[in-house]
């Protein structure tokens, strides 16, 4: 198998560049912002490409590709050896690419925009924010959406949860993410670093769920429960939906 071809992808050029046909394994690197995340996800969904998430560095070892990702809130780095295939990733200021692909917008393209149900409440303006951390799994974030809908709130995520692909970067709250100032901030499955709560306003009353009674999040919380958030969240969602229905 021949070595990798690595192309950076940008948007908005006057003359769109087609992705070249290649017999080599191909990595497409999108900007690590909301648009880049959406495009990377769309490409992966349509093509079956491997999703590498937000990467910090890459290198070639012979015909192999090694990418570096941050984990545990940036405290650790993880090297991944990528199987030869089509793959997508997002990155900030990543060097070492073989070329650039510019995506344009055809003048004749008709775009119909409709709001998503789970985005009806702005994260920045929500009175109730339901936050999830790396202690959850994809189903846990589904339960957070149920709780947020029942309370008229919005779902957020910690940096480690975003790094794990549990939530998009648009939901990230913290020092390197968005700032929220809700009346209530419900933190589930997150350790509770100062970097995360730097993104939460001082007026917020924090409620925490974590199975580690020594988790730092309880130092920020006014109330909390020691238990597995993955087991407690469906019970909370069921109770709220039942109350809302009655």
C-alpha positions, -999 to +999 in steps of 0.1 A: +000+000+000+013+034-010+018+062+016-008+087+027-020+118+009-029+146+034-050+175+022-062+205+042-098+217+035-109+253+035-142+269+025-154+298+004-130+299-025-143+314-058-132+283-078-139+250-059-112+224-061-122+189-066-108+162-043-083+144-065-088+107-072-059+088-056-049+052-050-032+064-018-049+064+016-064+099+020-068+122+051-089+153+048-082+179+075-110+205+082-108+236+104-115+229+141-146+252+142-183+247+138-183+247+100-153+224+098-168+199+123-201+199+103-183+193+070-161+166+084-191+148+098-210+152+065-181+138+045-178+108+069-215+101+069-216+101+031-184+082+024-179+059+054-146+076+062-129+070+095-134+099+119-102+110+139-117+139+157-097+170+166-060+163+162-029+183+173-002+168+152+006+141+126+036+123+112+044+096+087+062+064+096+069+047+062+035+041+047+017+045+081+001+077+095+004+086+132-019+113+145-018+129+180-049+138+199-053+155+233-073+137+260-082+142+296-087+179+291-054+184+274-034+168+302-024+138+281-017+131+245-027+100+226-009+087+194-032+068+170-019+047+141-045+050+113-054+021+091-050+029+054-084+043+043-102+075+037-102+095+070-113+129+082-101+151+110-102+186+123-073+207+135-060+242+142-029+254+123-018+219+113+013+217+091+026+188+070-001+186+045+004+178+008-020+204-006-053+222-001-088+216-012-111+247-015-148+241-011-170+267-028-208+272-029-225+269-063-245+300-072-275+278-081-276+259-048-308+264-030-304+262+008-334+256+030-327+263+067-349+249+095-340+250+132-333+217+149-356+208+179-326+204+203-312+238+193-344+258+200-327+272+231-295+290+227-267+276+249-254+311+257-288+324+267-303+293+284-315+296+320-309+259+325-278+241+311-273+204+313-236+195+310-220+162+302-184+150+307-162+121+297-179+099+323-209+095+300-213+076+268-234+085+236-266+072+252-259+094+282-259+125+260-292+113+246-306+114+281-292+149+286-311+160+256-343+145+271-337+164+304-329+196+286-361+194+265-382+188+296-367+218+314-365+241+284-327+241+286-297+234+265-270+207+265-233+215+270-202+194+272-167+195+287-136+195+266-128+158+273-163+149+262-158+169+229-123+153+224-140+118+227-165+127+201-195+127+225-206+162+215-197+188+189-173+216+196-203+240+194-215+226+227-181+230+245-182+251+277-151+262+295-119+282+293-113+271+257-151+270+248-182+290+254-193+310+284-227+304+299-245+321+327-276+300+335-296+300+367-289+262+370-260+242+357-264+205+360-231+187+356-232+149+349-202+126+346-176+154+347-147+156+371-151+194+374-119+211+366-115+249+372-109+253+334-144+240+328-161+261+354-143+292+342-169+290+314-199+290+339-212+323+354-209+329+391-247+332+395-252+296+384-264+271+410-245+239+403-260+204+407-236+175+402-238+138+396-206+117+398-198+082+410-166+095+426-175+112+459-140+128+458-145+144+424-136+181+424-171+189+409-186+186+443-165+215+455-184+237+431-218+222+436-246+233+459-262+199+457-252+166+442-256+128+441-229+102+442-238+075+417-234+064+381-248+092+359-255+066+332-280+049+355-294+080+371-300+101+340-328+079+325-346+080+358-344+118+360-355+122+324-385+098+330-396+117+361-393+151+344-412+139+313-439+124+335-443+156+354-443+177+322-470+155+308-492+158+338 
